[in-house]
């Protein structure tokens, strides 16, 4: 699959998930507004399977939010650094620049590994 096709697929999935999340939010909001005056609905909403599914959704959204924050930081930090003209900061030696570049790649890899392994953990 070509990169553009892959990115198109990801973009379509993001749009679909975003629409689904908005629909879920709307439905839950309606249920929350109706529940105080409807004892049967209130009971149904507070049953264990309902609460567990909401907890799973919350956990997945929290993990995605953390990952997206990290992803945006990684994807924009290199491009922003290249776009900025050299500022009035002292030039780094080649050894310093190489060390910093290696360190950035190691931390990026460690964070990616942490988030990938975090699928089975609850977020903080």
HELIX and SHEET records of a PDB file:
HELIX    1   1 UNK A    3  UNK A   35  1                                  33    
HELIX    2   2 UNK A   39  UNK A   45  1                                   7    
HELIX    3   3 UNK A   48  UNK A   83  1                                  36    
HELIX    4   4 UNK A   94  UNK A  117  1                                  24    
HELIX    5   5 UNK A  118  UNK A  120  5                                   3    
END                                                                             
